[in-house]
Amino acid sequence: MKKAIVFGATSGIGKSLTEILIKEGYQVAVTGRRLDKLTALKKQYPASILIKQNDIQDVAHVEKVFHEIVAEFSSIDLVVQSSGVGYVNPKLEWERQKQTINTNVLGCTRLYILAYNLFKKQQFGQLVGISSIASLRGNRSAPDYFASKAYQKAYLESLYIKTKSIQSKKVYITEIRPGFVDTPMALGEAVFWMVPLEKAAKQIYTAIKKKKRVAYISKRWSLIAFALKLMPAWVLKKVL
Ligand SMILES: NC(=O)c1ccc[n+]([C@@H]2O[C@H](COP(=O)([O-])OP(=O)(O)OC[C@H]3O[C@@H](n4cnc5c(N)ncnc54)[C@H](OP(=O)(O)O)[C@@H]3O)[C@@H](O)[C@H]2O)c1
């Protein structure tokens, strides 16, 4: 039986993807801060779920939880890092920015490294990071979020490059770049091309199966990505 860990499985993309993985026969370890949501998942899928409450801002605890899961599962095929926060914060209030940095950068990096090192030791496995279309450029109302996603994008690409040194060639790094997905996380008021959550989760699972390096969710967001990459900053200043 294949084994997966989904970080940030209490809601949204992580939860929907967990449900798909279970239907596909995986055993899944799920994490997040909200114990009631984890317990509800366990109740729904008692034979397939291992729950571990954690706050990824506490990196020592992340390490402990990660090692506990590996000890219980003995090997891991897939790690999905879906935990994340983001706030519309035009006044740049520090407490919110700190939350974003500690979650999306600090905790996330610790998870990436733990997964990468495990897969290197096992000589197989797939790390999937949920970044964002936001990874491509800056933004006036949520600079910390956009910068944290650019960081994730660069880190995942770095790990991909690093897999060159893994002899088996069976370690895969996948970066998922959603546009707007219908969860409480969809930032701001000018939301368009919103992808229903279930559709997004299905597309993400397809990208995982195909061992994609990068996937936009949905595919048409790759058109926006193309335009964003070309756009000079002065145009962004006018339109965003
Ligand atoms: N929805 C969108 O439009 C969209 C677009 C682009 C990218 N994304 C990215 O997709 C990922 C998933 O977001 P979502 O849309 O599914 O939103 P969501 O429903 O709010 O899910 C976020 C998940 O992250 C977990 N989390 C947040 N802070 C955490 C912490 N300190 N420790 C542990 N877990 C934590 C939450 O669990 P607890 O609250 O229980 O801790 C929850 O399970 C995020 O990385 C987000 O940036 C989303």
PDBQT file of the ligand as one rigid body, heavy atoms in Angstrom, charges set to zero:
ROOT
HETATM    1  N1  LIG A 301      -7.180  28.860  -2.586  1.00  0.00    +0.000 N 
HETATM    2  C1  LIG A 301      -6.471  29.525  -3.472  1.00  0.00    +0.000 C 
HETATM    3  O1  LIG A 301      -6.991  30.323  -4.267  1.00  0.00    +0.000 OA
HETATM    4  C2  LIG A 301      -4.976  29.284  -3.555  1.00  0.00    +0.000 A 
HETATM    5  C3  LIG A 301      -4.309  29.830  -4.655  1.00  0.00    +0.000 A 
HETATM    6  C4  LIG A 301      -2.944  29.638  -4.770  1.00  0.00    +0.000 A 
HETATM    7  C5  LIG A 301      -2.267  28.903  -3.815  1.00  0.00    +0.000 A 
HETATM    8  N2  LIG A 301      -2.926  28.392  -2.749  1.00  0.00    +0.000 N 
HETATM    9  C6  LIG A 301      -2.145  27.667  -1.751  1.00  0.00    +0.000 C 
HETATM   10  O2  LIG A 301      -2.714  26.411  -1.497  1.00  0.00    +0.000 OA
HETATM   11  C7  LIG A 301      -2.363  25.979  -0.180  1.00  0.00    +0.000 C 
HETATM   12  C8  LIG A 301      -3.602  25.458   0.514  1.00  0.00    +0.000 C 
HETATM   13  O3  LIG A 301      -4.515  26.532   0.698  1.00  0.00    +0.000 OA
HETATM   14  P1  LIG A 301      -6.090  26.343   0.648  1.00  0.00    +0.000 P 
HETATM   15  O4  LIG A 301      -6.591  27.210  -0.415  1.00  0.00    +0.000 OA
HETATM   16  O5  LIG A 301      -6.438  24.908   0.666  1.00  0.00    +0.000 OA
HETATM   17  O6  LIG A 301      -6.505  27.077   2.020  1.00  0.00    +0.000 OA
HETATM   18  P2  LIG A 301      -7.012  26.511   3.424  1.00  0.00    +0.000 P 
HETATM   19  O7  LIG A 301      -8.288  25.782   3.266  1.00  0.00    +0.000 OA
HETATM   20  O8  LIG A 301      -6.986  27.694   4.334  1.00  0.00    +0.000 OA
HETATM   21  O9  LIG A 301      -5.888  25.457   3.861  1.00  0.00    +0.000 OA
HETATM   22  C9  LIG A 301      -4.713  25.834   4.481  1.00  0.00    +0.000 C 
HETATM   23  C10 LIG A 301      -4.179  24.661   5.271  1.00  0.00    +0.000 C 
HETATM   24  O10 LIG A 301      -2.945  25.064   5.863  1.00  0.00    +0.000 OA
HETATM   25  C11 LIG A 301      -2.957  24.675   7.222  1.00  0.00    +0.000 C 
HETATM   26  N3  LIG A 301      -2.117  25.578   8.012  1.00  0.00    +0.000 N 
HETATM   27  C12 LIG A 301      -2.107  26.932   8.003  1.00  0.00    +0.000 A 
HETATM   28  N4  LIG A 301      -1.236  27.382   8.910  1.00  0.00    +0.000 NA
HETATM   29  C13 LIG A 301      -0.673  26.286   9.499  1.00  0.00    +0.000 A 
HETATM   30  C14 LIG A 301       0.280  26.100  10.512  1.00  0.00    +0.000 A 
HETATM   31  N5  LIG A 301       0.870  27.127  11.135  1.00  0.00    +0.000 N 
HETATM   32  N6  LIG A 301       0.601  24.839  10.876  1.00  0.00    +0.000 NA
HETATM   33  C15 LIG A 301       0.016  23.779  10.267  1.00  0.00    +0.000 A 
HETATM   34  N7  LIG A 301      -0.901  23.885   9.309  1.00  0.00    +0.000 NA
HETATM   35  C16 LIG A 301      -1.251  25.132   8.925  1.00  0.00    +0.000 A 
HETATM   36  C17 LIG A 301      -4.419  24.796   7.637  1.00  0.00    +0.000 C 
HETATM   37  O11 LIG A 301      -4.643  23.986   8.767  1.00  0.00    +0.000 OA
HETATM   38  P3  LIG A 301      -4.951  24.542  10.245  1.00  0.00    +0.000 P 
HETATM   39  O12 LIG A 301      -5.628  25.877  10.107  1.00  0.00    +0.000 OA
HETATM   40  O13 LIG A 301      -5.813  23.488  10.838  1.00  0.00    +0.000 OA
HETATM   41  O14 LIG A 301      -3.626  24.620  10.898  1.00  0.00    +0.000 OA
HETATM   42  C18 LIG A 301      -5.110  24.238   6.402  1.00  0.00    +0.000 C 
HETATM   43  O15 LIG A 301      -5.175  22.839   6.481  1.00  0.00    +0.000 OA
HETATM   44  C19 LIG A 301      -1.732  27.193   0.501  1.00  0.00    +0.000 C 
HETATM   45  O16 LIG A 301      -0.335  27.034   0.536  1.00  0.00    +0.000 OA
HETATM   46  C20 LIG A 301      -2.118  28.353  -0.398  1.00  0.00    +0.000 C 
HETATM   47  O17 LIG A 301      -1.153  29.387  -0.357  1.00  0.00    +0.000 OA
HETATM   48  C21 LIG A 301      -4.263  28.564  -2.602  1.00  0.00    +0.000 A 
ENDROOT
TORSDOF 0
